[in-house]
Amino acid sequence: MGENDKQEKGDTKQEYVTIPYAYRSDEVIETKEVTKEWFEHFQQIKRVVDELAEEYQSNPNITRVAYTKNDQKTTGDNPFKVEIELINTESIEEIPDEREGIKIDTVEAKPRYFSREEKKES
Protein backbone atom coordinates (compact mmCIF):
# COMPACT_ATOMS: atom_id res chain seq x y z
CA MET A 1 0.00 0.00 0.00
CA GLY A 2 1.30 3.45 -0.87
CA GLU A 3 1.38 6.53 1.28
CA ASN A 4 -2.25 7.54 0.71
CA ASP A 5 -3.93 4.37 -0.53
CA LYS A 6 -7.64 3.77 -0.06
CA GLN A 7 -8.93 0.43 1.09
CA GLU A 8 -12.54 -0.60 1.25
CA LYS A 9 -13.83 -1.92 4.55
CA GLY A 10 -17.49 -2.79 4.31
CA ASP A 11 -19.24 0.15 2.72
CA THR A 12 -16.70 2.77 3.80
CA LYS A 13 -13.37 3.69 2.28
CA GLN A 14 -10.49 4.37 4.62
CA GLU A 15 -7.36 6.19 3.60
CA TYR A 16 -4.11 4.77 4.94
CA VAL A 17 -0.65 6.25 5.34
CA THR A 18 2.64 4.47 5.86
CA ILE A 19 4.64 5.66 8.85
CA PRO A 20 8.08 4.76 10.23
CA TYR A 21 7.63 2.19 13.01
CA ALA A 22 11.10 1.03 14.01
CA TYR A 23 14.51 2.65 13.64
CA ARG A 24 18.13 1.55 13.86
CA SER A 25 20.12 4.72 14.44
CA ASP A 26 18.66 7.08 11.81
CA GLU A 27 17.56 4.29 9.47
CA VAL A 28 13.91 3.20 9.25
CA ILE A 29 13.90 -0.60 9.47
CA GLU A 30 10.14 -1.16 9.70
CA THR A 31 7.03 0.73 8.61
CA LYS A 32 3.40 0.41 9.61
CA GLU A 33 0.15 1.35 7.89
CA VAL A 34 -2.32 3.43 9.87
CA THR A 35 -5.53 5.20 8.97
CA LYS A 36 -5.17 8.78 7.86
CA GLU A 37 -7.56 9.75 10.70
CA TRP A 38 -5.25 8.12 13.29
CA PHE A 39 -2.17 9.75 11.75
CA GLU A 40 -3.77 13.22 11.78
CA HIS A 41 -4.85 12.80 15.42
CA PHE A 42 -1.33 11.68 16.33
CA GLN A 43 0.16 14.78 14.66
CA GLN A 44 -2.36 16.98 16.49
CA ILE A 45 -1.61 15.50 19.91
CA LYS A 46 2.15 15.90 19.42
CA ARG A 47 1.56 19.58 18.54
CA VAL A 48 -0.69 20.10 21.59
CA VAL A 49 1.91 18.46 23.88
CA ASP A 50 4.62 20.75 22.47
CA GLU A 51 2.40 23.82 22.98
CA LEU A 52 1.53 22.87 26.57
CA ALA A 53 5.16 22.08 27.42
CA GLU A 54 6.15 25.51 26.11
CA GLU A 55 3.31 27.20 28.02
CA TYR A 56 4.15 25.55 31.34
CA GLN A 57 7.95 25.37 31.06
CA SER A 58 8.42 28.02 33.77
CA ASN A 59 5.95 26.37 36.17
CA PRO A 60 8.06 24.54 38.80
CA ASN A 61 5.03 22.44 39.82
CA ILE A 62 4.91 20.68 36.44
CA THR A 63 7.48 17.92 35.96
CA ARG A 64 6.28 16.35 32.70
CA VAL A 65 3.93 16.94 29.76
CA ALA A 66 3.45 13.91 27.51
CA TYR A 67 0.94 11.97 25.48
CA THR A 68 -0.30 8.55 26.45
CA LYS A 69 -3.02 6.15 25.35
CA ASN A 70 -6.55 6.90 26.45
CA ASP A 71 -7.85 4.72 29.28
CA GLN A 72 -10.77 3.54 27.21
CA LYS A 73 -10.39 1.37 24.15
CA THR A 74 -11.08 3.66 21.25
CA THR A 75 -11.67 2.99 17.63
CA GLY A 76 -10.72 5.93 15.52
CA ASP A 77 -11.44 9.03 17.61
CA ASN A 78 -8.89 10.26 20.15
CA PRO A 79 -6.82 7.16 20.90
CA PHE A 80 -4.41 9.40 22.85
CA LYS A 81 -4.64 11.92 25.67
CA VAL A 82 -2.27 14.44 27.24
CA GLU A 83 -0.92 13.75 30.71
CA ILE A 84 0.55 16.52 32.86
CA GLU A 85 2.52 15.43 35.89
CA LEU A 86 2.42 17.76 38.91
CA ILE A 87 4.41 17.85 42.12
CA ASN A 88 1.40 19.31 43.93
CA THR A 89 -2.00 18.35 42.52
CA GLU A 90 -3.68 20.97 44.71
CA SER A 91 -2.65 23.71 42.29
CA ILE A 92 -4.29 22.45 39.10
CA GLU A 93 -6.85 25.24 38.62
CA GLU A 94 -4.93 26.74 35.70
CA ILE A 95 -4.75 23.52 33.63
CA PRO A 96 -7.66 22.93 31.24
CA ASP A 97 -9.52 19.59 31.01
CA GLU A 98 -9.07 19.52 27.25
CA ARG A 99 -7.55 21.36 24.35
CA GLU A 100 -8.72 21.09 20.74
CA GLY A 101 -10.91 18.15 21.75
CA ILE A 102 -8.00 16.25 23.30
CA LYS A 103 -8.45 15.15 26.92
CA ILE A 104 -5.90 16.45 29.45
CA ASP A 105 -5.32 14.48 32.66
CA THR A 106 -3.26 15.63 35.60
CA VAL A 107 -1.40 13.11 37.76
CA GLU A 108 0.71 13.46 40.86
CA ALA A 109 4.44 13.09 40.30
CA LYS A 110 5.94 10.03 41.90
CA PRO A 111 9.25 10.34 43.72
CA ARG A 112 11.99 9.35 41.31
CA TYR A 113 15.01 9.05 43.63
CA PHE A 114 15.55 7.84 47.15
CA SER A 115 18.48 7.28 49.47
CA ARG A 116 19.52 3.84 50.72
CA GLU A 117 18.17 4.76 54.17
CA GLU A 118 14.73 5.58 52.72
CA LYS A 119 14.71 2.29 50.83
CA LYS A 120 15.46 0.29 54.02
CA GLU A 121 12.55 1.96 55.85
CA SER A 122 10.02 1.05 53.12
Disulfide bonds with the S-S distance in Angstrom:
none
